[in-house]
Amino acid sequence: MRKTLYKIRQGSIICGVCNGIAEYFNVDVNVVRIGTVILGCCSGVGVIAYIVAAIILPEA
């Protein structure tokens, strides 16, 4: 079975990237959101990665 990473708009806050990542790795979406915020505040990498993922990932 092949897993594919998608943006999931249902229950999303901005673009659905964190929902898609949480679904892909089978973890709670809040853990992914907190990790994104921490990466964004500490180094700025989280913000850049989120924007790139929002542009590149297809919607489910």
Order of alpha helices (4+ residues) and beta strands (2+ residues): alpha-alpha-alpha
